[in-house]
Amino acid sequence: MKKNLLLLTFILIFQSGCVTEEVKSSPGKMPVADRTLLVYLAGDNNLWQYMDRNIAGIRAGMNSGEIPGNTKVVVYYDTPYDVPRLTEFTPGRETLLKEYPEQNSASGAILREVVEDMSLLAPARHYGLVLGSHGTAWIPSSAIGQLTRTLDKNSGVWPETRFFGEDVSVSPAGYMNIDELADALPERKFEYILFDACYMGSVEVAYALRDKTGYIISSPAEEVADGYPYERVLPALLAQTPDLVSVCTGFYEYYAGHDDPRYHSATVSLVRTAGLHRLWQATDELSRTAMEADPDVFAGMDTSNMQHFDRYKRHFLFDLKETVDLLAEKSLINMEQRSRFESALAATVLYEAHTSYCFGEPVRMSCGLSCYIPVEGYEELNEHYKSMEWKCFSSFGQ
């Protein structure tokens, strides 16, 4: 099957008229670009057809005439039909930098290797990173099988979605936990990280990556499997000063105005990581105050009417601000604490946009970050939540 798909891929590349060259220069002699964008596509799963289109979008964007000079995109792409490859895209040219053996691309060790290869083969003064695959926020791989989809999600009414870090070439399937992802990335190498994946707009995820990058673009909810319209957003990603708000609006407007109403589902936010510690301090303070007044405030919290972003039978991703608002409504925190939280949130989430519905689920509000609430009945997740750096709402011990 892989051979047939590989042949089809070669035919499509030939018919597209693309010129692909293999790098022959010594890595130490590589010219230094102003900016290199690494697009890491862990597509050895059911997303490969959509990622094929993502690469077509990258190709179109690079050849649009709007790309700043001396910039490049380097794509690591792992698919079910071929071995992983690292390819450099510049206007009018595609260069094969490296070919890898079959491997688990949902592995921190592989991500680290690819980052190192990119740095040697496509060095730049500034770097950006796109991470595209399946994802479930901070949820550990051991718990993924315990999350049950709603019937509505399985009905076929909605387009497919994507989420981060799955590779089905290994058995059992490989997944990349958030601590593994954080360990794989060098500190502050990438000016921004864009998650082209579902559910990664989680405060737990952002806090785990706060020392890795300056900005994070992500979605608190699901993403349509088609992912980002790269032909639209590449100029902003590669600009001398990246226009990350334009990247967010480009994503939001693409889906909010899509010709197919089923695709009118988009949530997106831009997080400034320098604000995350202050946000943690404010949230930790008010959560401790709330638990002093009511030790079971989180374990017994009624989440049935709260804004959730996931489509699982037991919801686990809730709006961070609404959670704090609920504590204030119950008079468990004071207004000064709430004000400090809101100020810290405003300094952290620089942009947020959401459609009124996301795959049929109403989105009446979004602060741009989801959070976990360790209520009773989530034992398989509560234990792992206690090991996270962000565990502000844990009534099971700090």
N, C-alpha and C positions, 0 to 999 in steps of 0.2 A: 504493500500500500504506500509506504514512504517513497519507494522508487517511482511509482506512478505520479504521485503528487510532486516529487522533485522534478520529473520531466515536464509536467504541466507548468511548474514555476519557471523553468528555463525558457519554455516557449513564450510565456507571457512577458518575461523580461526582454527577450529578443524582439517580440512584436512591439514593445513599448518604445524601442529605439534608444534605450538608455545605454550609456557608455560606462562600463565598470572596469576599473583598473586595479591591479594588485600592487600594494605598496612594496617598493624595493629599496627605499632609502634606509639608512641606519637610523634607529629611533633617536639617537643623540643629535642627529642633524635635522630633525624635523623643524620646520619654521614655526614660530610662536604666533598664534592667532590672537586677535583682541579678545574673542570670546568663543568658547566651545560649549555647546549644549549636548550633554549626554542623555540620550533617550534609551532607557533600559526597559525592554519589552519582554517580560517573562510570559511568553505566549504558547508554551507547550501545554495547552489546554483548549477549551472550546472557544477561545477568543481569537484564534489565529486568523480567521477570515477578516475580522474587524481590524486586526493589527496590520494585515496586508494593506488594507485601505488607509490606515494611519500612515504607513510608509509612503503610499501614493500621495497622500496629503503633504507629507514632508517634502517629497520630491517637487510637487507643484509649488509649494511655498518657497523653496529655495530657488526655483526658476521663475519667480514672479516678477523679478526686477525690483523688489522692495526690500531685499535683504541687505543690511549694512555690510560694507566691505570688510575683508579679513575676519570673517566669522564662519563658523562651520557647525554642522550637526553630526554627531557620531551616534549611530544606532547599534545597540546590541539587541539582536533579535533571535529568540529561540522558539522554534515551531515544532509541531508534531511531524512535519514532512521533511525536515532537513536538520543538519547540525547547526548549532549557534554560530553566528557570524557578527563581527564588528566591522561596520561599514561607515565610511566618512562621506558626507554629503556637502558639496559646495556647489554654487551655481554652475550648472552644465556638466558636472562631473560627480561620479560616484567611485570611491576607491575602497577596495577590500583591504582592511587593516590586519585582520586576524581571523582565522577559522579555529573553532574549538571542537573538541570531541563531544559526544553526547553527554550532557551533564544536567544536574538539578539546578535550574536557574532560580529557584525559590530558596536559595542557600546564601547565607551571609558571606561565606567564603568565596563563592563565585562572584557575588556582587563586588566584593573587595578587590578581587583579581581584575575584574573588568574596569573598575575605576582606575586602578594602577596602570592597566594597559592603555586606557584612554589618555591618561596623563603623559605617558611616554610617546605615544604615537600621534597624538593630536594636542600638543601642549598649548596653553593659552594663558593670558593674563587674568582672565575671569572665566568662571565656570557656572553653568546651571545644570540642573538635573530633573529629568522627568522619569517617574516610576510608573509603569503601566502593567497591570495584571488584575487578578482577583484580590479582594481584600475584605476584612471584617473588623476594621478599627484595631483595637488592642487585644481582641479576643485571642487566646492562645490556640494553637492548632489542635491541641488535645480536646478542645470544647466544640470545634466546628461541627462535628457530627451530632452534637446534642442540640443544635439550633434547628428548629423545625420551621420550614417555610409555611406561609399561609396558603390556603387553597387558591386565593386570588392571585398569588405570585405564580402558581403552577398552572393557571388556567390558560395561558397562551394569549391572553388579551393584550398584554403589554410587550413591548420590545425587550430583547435580552439586555442584561446588565453586566457590568464588570466590577470586580473587587480585587485587592493586591496580594500577590505572592503565592501562586499555585503552579506546580509542575507535576503533570501526570505521567511523565516518562519514567518515574521511579515508583516502586511499590513498597510501602504505601505512598500515596501522593505526597509530594514535598510542599511544605508551607514555611514561610519566613515569619517568625515571631518578631514583635516590635523591638524587643531588646537585642535580638540578633541583627535586625536592620540597623539599629543605632550603632552597634559595635562595628558594623561593616563600613560605616561612613567616616571619613576623616573629619576632624573638627573644622568648621568654617571654610572648607574648600569650595563648597557650592554656595553661591549667593542666594539661591532660592531652590526649593524643591517643589515640584508640581506633581501631585498624585493624580494620575489618570486612572482612577480606581474608585470603587464604592466605599462609603463609610469612613474614609480616612480623615474627615474633618472632626476628629475627636480630640478633646482637650488632653486626654491621657496620651494620645499619640504625639500631639504637638509638644507637650512637656518633655516627653522622652527624647525628642529631637531638638530641644531648645539650644543645645550647644553645637549643633551640626550645621546650621544654616541661618541666614538672616530672615528669610521669609518662607512661608509655606502656603501653597494654594491647594485646596482640597474641598471635598464635598462631605457634609455631615450625613447625607443620605446616599441612595444608590445613584449610579451613573448609567445612562444608556450605553450599551456595549460598543457603540460606534466611537465613543471617546471624544477627545478634543478635536475641533476642526483645525488641524495644524496649518493648513494653507492660509488660514485667517490670522492665527496668533503667533506664528513664527517671527514676523518682523518685530513685534513687541518683546518677545522673549530674547531676541538676539541684539536688541538695541544697545547702544553704548551705556545708557542708563535704562535697564529693562523697565518697560511700562507694564507692571504686573496687574494694575487695575484694568487696563485694556484687555489683558489676557482673560481676566475673570468676566468682563462684560462681553467679550467675544464668545466665550463659552455659553454664558447665560442667554444672550440674545439669539444665538444659533438654535438653541432648543426651544426657548420661549416662543420664537417666531417660526418654528418648523412647519413645513407644509402638511405634515402628518400630525393630527392632534394627539395621537398616542405618544408622540415624542415631546410633548409639552411638559417635561419633567426635568428640572434643573435646580440644584442647590449648590452654591459655591461661596467660598470665603477666602480672604487673604489675611494671614496671621503674621504679625511682626513678633518674632521670637524673643526679642529683647524685653517685651512686656510680660512674658509668661511667668517669670518668677514673682513679680509684683502681683499678678493675678492669682498665683498659687497662695501667696501670703494672705491676701484678702479673703480668699475662699476658705483657706484652712482656719483662719481666725473665726469666721462666722459659723463654719460647720462645728467647730469645737463649742462655741457658745450655744448653738442649737442643741447639741448632744448633752450639754450640761443641764439644760432645761428639760430635755426629753431624750433619754439614752436610746430609745427605740425609734427616734424620729425617721431615720432612713430605713431601718429594717422593716418598719411597719408602714412606710409611706404608701399611700394610695396613688398609683401611677396610671390608673385606668383612663383618666381624662387629661393626662399630661401630653404635651407635644412630643411625639416620638418620631424617629426618622427611619427605623428599620421596619421591614415587613415580615417579621417572624411572629409566630403565635405568642411567644413570650417576649415582649419588647425589652431591649436592653440599652437603647441609645435615646437619650432624652435631651431636651434643650437645656443648656447650662444656666442661662439667665432665668428661665421659668422655674427651675429648681430652687434658685435663690429667692425668687419672688414668692414662692410658696412658703418658704421659711419666714419671710417677712409678714405675710398675710396671717400666719399662725402666731405672730408676735414672739417668735423664738430668737430673732436677732433684732438689733436696734437699727434705726435709720442711718446712723453714721457708718455702721458696718456695710449696710446695703449700698450706701453712696460710694464708699471706698471700692467696693467690688465693681460697681458700674463704671467708675472712673478708670479702674485698671482694665476692665473689659474693652472700653472704648479706645484705650491706648494700645491694645493688643490686636483686636480685630479691626483692620483698616477698611475692609470692604465686605459686604455680604449681600447676596441676592438669592431669591428663591421664587419659584412659581407657586401658584396657589395650591396645586396638587403635585404630588410626586408618585407616579405610577398608581394613581387612584387614591392615595392616602392624602388627606388634607394637611397642608402646611400653613397653619394660621400665623406662625411666628418662627423666627430662627435668629439667634444671636450670632450664628456663624460657627459655633462649636457645640458638639454634642458632649454628653457626659454619661457616666454609668452611675446608677443608684443601686447599692447592694441590698436589695430587699430580700426578705425571707423567700425561699424557694429557688434562689439562684445559686445554690451551694457550689455548683461546679465552677461558677465564675467568681463568686465572692472570695474564695480562697486565693485565686490568682490575683484578684484586685488588690489584696493586701500586700502583694509583692511589688506593685507598681510604685513609681516615684510619686505620681499623682494618685492619692487615695483619700482625698479630702472628705468624702462622705462615708467613710467606713466606720460603722458603729461596732465593728468587730475587733477594734484595736488598731492603734497607729503604729 
